[in-house]
Amino acid sequence: MDDLPFLMSSIAWPVVLLLAWVVGERLHSLWKVPRVSSYVAVGLLAGLAGQPGMNVEHVGFSFLANVALALVLFELGYRINLRWFRHNPWVLAVGLVESFVTFGLVYWASGWFDLAWEVRLIIAALAVSASPAGIVRVANELRGAGQVTERVMHLCAINCLVAVMLVKIVVGYWHLSTSGDWVMASLGSIYGLFIAVALGGALGVLVPLLMRSPDMRSHGATVLFALAVLLLTTAAFALKVSPLLAALSFGIVARERRVQLTNAQRDFGSVGDLLGMFLFVYVAALIDWGHVWTTIGMAVVLLALRVASKVACNLAVARLSGITTRKGWLTGLALTPMSAFAILLLEQSRLTGFEPAVAAFAALAAMMALQELFGPWVTQRSLMAAHETHVTAETVSKS
């Protein structure tokens, strides 16, 4: 019996992940609940219960979560067609304008809640991002394809790129205001962005060269890309740059190098599913329920402004960019999820010495919990309403 506490601590994570998988599959089968929402719910409950062994502050868990999200960002980057921006510049324009409108609105509104300026800036920067993990997983789950789906993918990538840049600028500005060293603050931001993009771009060129071998064109390609993402994440951690930006750059460059991936290779099969499940459980378990109840009012206000910004901007240019106003509305709604990417980006900033990250994470607790639970639902229903999936809203209502 003396070994029982040790045993319970040792099996905590496997048991929680198994429970998340069972709940996710069951609820999806019964009511078409997005699997990622079920994973988040289990993670939130595990964090609330204080399950022994759920030591979410262990650095190894953070690394594993970054690997999981890097796999998704590689897939998102691979789906980005840069030529589309040249043929339809309105998509790029609305992505950039909406990002900065969201930043401005959230920064302005956060001033109503007695937050320090650096906390307001970092919250506004993170609010720009969409959740690539949530959006890509839901789209894959529904086998989504069409104007809204592809537009959401491209806008999500733009949002994430802008969010990373804004976070780097905010962190650099904070270091400048505390140390007064312009050179270090500037080089810190520029260095991080440049190295991350360079790492991803280099692998995006190298890996396609390795794939020229006939042995690498089938099952071996999945392993090769997974190992490349693992290498990329490890190198980014060592250099203290963003593995998320590096992985996104890797996918974009690989696409431009004419690498052809099958569906199995894109989502990395069962390994990708397992890591994705761990990612959502992990980020949900990070949330402190004590902070959720104290920030719920702010979360509702900021979420409303964030969604309104995305919907309004996409509605404004819907006709100009070649889609109906209805699809513009649905595109904005589908960009609602915001969780895992923002949490890991904030965590990385904390590890690099950005002290306000702790206060920002506490202020974002309710916002993240709501986004993680309900954001995937909004994306799912938006894609269904656009009739770009193999399941329609009518089918779901009858089941």
C-alpha positions in Angstrom: 0.0 0.0 0.0 2.9 2.3 0.5 3.5 2.2 -3.2 0.0 3.3 -4.1 0.6 7.1 -4.1 3.6 6.6 -6.3 1.6 4.3 -8.6 -1.2 6.8 -8.9 1.2 9.6 -9.6 3.0 7.5 -12.3 -0.1 6.6 -14.2 -1.9 10.0 -14.0 -1.1 11.2 -17.5 -1.8 7.9 -19.3 -5.1 7.6 -17.4 -6.2 11.2 -18.2 -5.3 10.8 -21.9 -7.2 7.5 -22.1 -10.2 9.2 -20.5 -9.9 12.1 -22.9 -9.8 9.7 -25.9 -12.9 7.7 -24.6 -14.9 10.9 -23.9 -13.9 12.5 -27.2 -14.9 9.4 -29.3 -18.1 8.8 -27.4 -19.4 12.4 -27.5 -18.4 12.8 -31.2 -20.3 9.6 -32.0 -23.4 10.6 -30.1 -23.7 14.3 -30.7 -20.9 15.3 -33.1 -19.1 17.2 -30.4 -15.7 18.3 -31.7 -13.1 15.9 -30.2 -10.8 18.8 -29.2 -13.6 20.3 -27.0 -13.8 17.0 -25.2 -10.1 16.8 -24.7 -10.1 20.4 -23.3 -13.0 19.5 -20.9 -11.1 16.6 -19.5 -8.0 18.7 -19.1 -9.9 21.4 -17.3 -11.4 18.9 -14.9 -8.1 17.2 -14.3 -6.6 20.6 -13.5 -9.5 21.5 -11.2 -9.2 18.1 -9.4 -5.5 18.6 -8.8 -4.8 15.1 -10.0 -1.5 13.8 -8.4 1.2 13.4 -11.1 -0.3 16.1 -13.3 2.8 18.2 -13.0 2.1 20.5 -15.9 5.0 22.8 -15.0 7.6 20.1 -15.9 9.7 21.5 -18.8 9.4 18.2 -20.7 5.6 18.7 -21.0 6.1 22.1 -22.5 8.5 20.8 -25.0 6.2 17.9 -26.0 3.3 20.4 -26.4 5.4 22.5 -28.6 6.2 19.5 -30.8 2.5 18.7 -31.0 1.6 22.2 -32.1 4.6 22.4 -34.4 3.3 19.4 -36.3 -0.1 21.1 -36.8 1.6 24.4 -37.8 3.7 22.5 -40.4 0.4 21.1 -41.8 -1.1 24.5 -41.8 1.9 26.0 -43.5 1.8 23.3 -46.1 -1.8 24.3 -47.0 -0.8 27.9 -47.6 -0.7 28.8 -51.3 1.3 32.0 -51.6 0.2 32.4 -55.2 -3.3 32.9 -54.0 -2.3 36.1 -52.3 -1.0 37.4 -55.6 -4.2 36.4 -57.4 -6.5 37.7 -54.7 -4.7 40.3 -52.6 -7.8 41.1 -50.7 -7.3 37.9 -48.6 -3.9 39.1 -47.5 -5.2 42.6 -46.9 -8.1 41.5 -44.8 -5.9 39.2 -42.8 -3.5 42.1 -42.0 -6.1 44.7 -41.4 -8.2 42.5 -39.2 -5.1 41.6 -37.1 -4.3 45.2 -36.3 -8.0 46.1 -35.7 -8.3 43.3 -33.3 -5.1 44.4 -31.5 -6.3 47.9 -31.2 -9.8 47.0 -30.0 -8.5 44.5 -27.4 -5.8 46.9 -26.1 -8.4 49.7 -25.8 -11.0 47.6 -24.0 -8.5 45.9 -21.6 -7.9 49.4 -20.2 -11.3 49.2 -18.5 -10.0 46.4 -16.2 -7.1 48.0 -14.3 -4.3 46.1 -16.0 -0.7 47.3 -16.4 0.2 48.6 -19.8 2.6 45.7 -20.6 -0.1 43.2 -19.7 -2.7 44.9 -21.9 -0.2 44.9 -24.8 0.6 41.2 -24.6 -3.1 40.3 -24.2 -3.9 42.4 -27.3 -1.0 40.7 -29.2 -2.2 37.2 -28.3 -5.8 38.1 -29.2 -4.7 38.6 -32.8 -3.9 34.9 -33.1 -6.3 32.1 -34.1 -5.9 28.6 -33.0 -4.2 26.5 -35.7 -4.6 23.3 -33.7 -8.3 23.8 -33.1 -9.1 25.0 -36.7 -7.0 22.4 -38.5 -8.2 19.5 -36.3 -11.9 20.4 -36.8 -11.5 20.9 -40.5 -9.7 17.5 -40.8 -12.4 15.9 -38.7 -15.1 17.2 -41.0 -13.0 16.7 -44.2 -13.6 20.4 -44.9 -12.8 21.8 -48.3 -14.0 24.9 -50.1 -13.8 28.6 -50.2 -14.5 29.2 -46.5 -12.2 26.4 -45.3 -9.3 27.5 -47.4 -9.8 31.1 -46.6 -9.9 30.3 -42.8 -6.7 28.4 -43.1 -4.9 31.3 -44.8 -6.3 33.9 -42.5 -5.3 31.7 -39.5 -1.7 31.6 -40.7 -1.7 35.4 -41.2 -3.1 35.9 -37.7 -0.4 33.6 -36.2 2.4 35.3 -38.0 1.3 38.8 -37.0 0.7 37.6 -33.4 4.3 36.3 -33.2 5.7 39.6 -34.5 3.6 41.7 -32.2 4.5 39.5 -29.2 8.2 39.9 -30.1 7.8 43.7 -30.4 6.0 43.9 -27.0 8.6 41.8 -25.3 11.4 43.8 -26.9 9.7 47.1 -25.8 9.3 45.8 -22.3 13.0 44.9 -22.1 13.8 48.3 -23.4 11.6 50.0 -20.8 13.2 48.0 -18.0 16.8 48.0 -19.0 17.1 51.0 -21.4 19.2 49.0 -23.8 17.9 49.8 -27.3 20.4 47.5 -29.0 19.5 44.4 -27.0 15.8 45.0 -27.2 15.9 45.5 -31.0 18.3 42.6 -31.6 16.3 40.3 -29.4 13.1 40.7 -31.5 14.8 40.8 -34.9 17.1 37.9 -34.0 14.2 35.7 -32.9 12.1 36.3 -35.9 14.9 35.9 -38.4 16.4 32.8 -36.9 13.0 31.0 -36.6 12.1 31.8 -40.2 15.6 30.8 -41.4 15.5 27.5 -39.6 12.1 26.6 -41.0 13.1 27.7 -44.5 16.3 25.7 -44.4 14.5 22.5 -43.6 11.8 23.4 -46.2 14.6 23.2 -48.8 16.6 20.3 -47.3 13.7 17.8 -46.7 12.4 17.9 -50.3 15.9 17.0 -51.5 15.9 14.0 -49.2 12.5 13.0 -50.5 13.9 12.6 -54.0 14.9 9.1 -53.0 12.1 6.5 -54.0 12.3 5.0 -50.5 11.1 8.3 -49.0 8.0 8.8 -51.1 5.5 6.6 -49.3 5.5 5.7 -45.6 9.0 7.0 -45.1 7.9 10.6 -45.9 5.7 10.7 -42.7 8.6 9.7 -40.5 11.0 12.1 -42.2 8.7 15.1 -41.8 7.9 14.2 -38.2 11.6 13.9 -37.4 12.3 17.2 -39.2 9.6 18.9 -37.0 11.2 17.4 -33.9 14.6 18.6 -34.9 13.2 22.0 -35.7 11.5 22.3 -32.3 14.6 21.1 -30.4 16.9 23.6 -32.3 14.4 26.4 -31.6 14.3 25.7 -27.9 18.1 25.7 -27.8 18.3 29.0 -29.6 15.4 30.5 -27.6 13.4 31.3 -30.7 9.8 30.4 -31.6 9.4 26.8 -32.7 5.9 27.7 -33.8 7.0 30.3 -36.3 9.8 28.0 -37.5 7.3 25.1 -38.1 4.9 27.3 -40.0 7.8 28.6 -42.2 8.8 25.0 -42.8 5.4 24.0 -44.1 5.1 27.1 -46.3 8.5 26.5 -47.9 7.9 22.8 -48.3 4.7 23.6 -50.2 6.6 26.0 -52.5 9.2 23.3 -53.2 6.4 21.2 -54.8 6.4 18.5 -52.0 3.3 16.3 -52.4 1.9 14.9 -49.2 -1.0 12.4 -48.8 -3.7 13.0 -46.2 -2.0 10.4 -43.9 1.3 12.2 -44.1 -0.3 15.6 -43.4 -1.8 14.8 -40.1 1.0 12.3 -39.1 -1.5 9.5 -38.5 -2.0 8.0 -35.0 1.1 9.7 -33.6 -0.2 13.1 -34.7 -3.6 12.3 -33.1 -2.0 11.2 -29.8 0.2 14.3 -29.6 -2.7 16.5 -30.6 -4.8 15.1 -27.8 -2.0 15.6 -25.3 -1.7 19.2 -26.5 -5.3 20.1 -25.7 -5.3 18.3 -22.4 -2.1 19.9 -21.4 -3.0 23.5 -22.2 -6.4 23.1 -20.5 -4.7 21.7 -17.4 -2.5 24.8 -17.2 -5.5 27.1 -16.5 -6.0 28.1 -12.9 -9.7 27.9 -12.0 -9.2 30.5 -9.3 -8.3 33.1 -12.0 -11.2 31.9 -14.3 -13.9 33.1 -11.9 -12.2 36.5 -11.3 -11.7 37.3 -15.0 -15.0 36.0 -16.6 -16.4 39.5 -17.1 -13.3 40.7 -18.9 -13.2 37.6 -21.0 -16.8 38.1 -22.3 -16.1 41.7 -23.3 -12.7 40.9 -25.0 -14.1 37.8 -26.8 -17.1 39.8 -28.1 -14.8 42.5 -29.5 -12.4 40.0 -31.0 -15.1 38.0 -32.8 -16.8 41.2 -33.9 -13.6 42.4 -35.4 -13.0 39.2 -37.4 -16.6 39.0 -38.6 -16.8 42.7 -39.5 -13.5 42.8 -41.5 -14.4 39.7 -43.4 -17.9 40.9 -44.1 -16.5 44.3 -45.4 -14.4 42.7 -48.2 -16.5 39.6 -48.9 -17.8 40.7 -52.3 -14.5 42.3 -53.2 -12.5 39.2 -52.4 -14.8 36.9 -54.4 -17.2 35.3 -51.9 -20.8 36.0 -50.7 -21.5 38.1 -47.6 -22.8 34.9 -46.0 -19.5 33.2 -46.5 -17.7 36.3 -45.2 -19.7 36.1 -42.0 -19.0 32.4 -41.6 -15.3 32.9 -42.3 -15.0 35.4 -39.5 -16.9 33.1 -37.1 -14.7 30.1 -38.0 -11.7 32.0 -36.8 -13.0 32.1 -33.2 -10.7 29.5 -31.6 -7.6 31.0 -29.9 -6.2 28.8 -27.2 -3.2 26.5 -27.6 -1.1 28.8 -29.8 -1.6 31.8 -27.6 -0.8 29.8 -24.4 2.4 28.3 -25.7 3.5 31.6 -27.2 3.0 33.3 -23.8 4.8 30.4 -22.0 7.8 30.8 -24.4 7.9 34.6 -23.6 7.9 33.8 -19.9 10.8 31.4 -20.3 12.8 34.1 -22.1 12.5 36.5 -19.1 9.3 38.4 -19.8 8.0 38.8 -16.3 4.5 40.2 -17.1 3.7 36.9 -18.7 2.5 35.5 -15.4 0.1 38.3 -14.8 -1.1 38.1 -18.5 -1.7 34.4 -18.1 -3.8 35.0 -15.0 -5.8 37.7 -16.8 -6.4 35.4 -19.8 -7.6 32.4 -17.7 -11.4 32.8 -18.4 -10.8 33.9 -22.0 -8.7 30.8 -22.7 -11.1 28.4 -21.0 -14.1 29.7 -23.0 -12.2 29.7 -26.2 -10.9 26.2 -25.8 -14.3 24.8 -24.9 -16.5 26.6 -27.3 -14.2 27.9 -30.1 -14.1 24.5 -31.9 -17.9 24.3 -31.8 -18.1 27.7 -33.6 -15.6 26.6 -36.2 -17.4 23.3 -36.7 -20.9 24.9 -37.1 -19.5 27.6 -39.4 -18.0 25.0 -41.8 -21.1 23.0 -41.7 -23.3 26.0 -42.5 -21.0 26.8 -45.4 -21.7 23.2 -46.8 -18.0 22.5 -47.2 -18.0 19.2 -45.1 -19.2 15.7 -45.5 -21.6 16.3 -42.6 -24.3 19.1 -42.8 -26.0 20.8 -39.9 -29.2 19.0 -40.8 -27.6 15.6 -40.5 -26.2 16.5 -37.1 -29.6 17.7 -35.9 -31.2 14.4 -36.9 -28.6 12.2 -35.2 
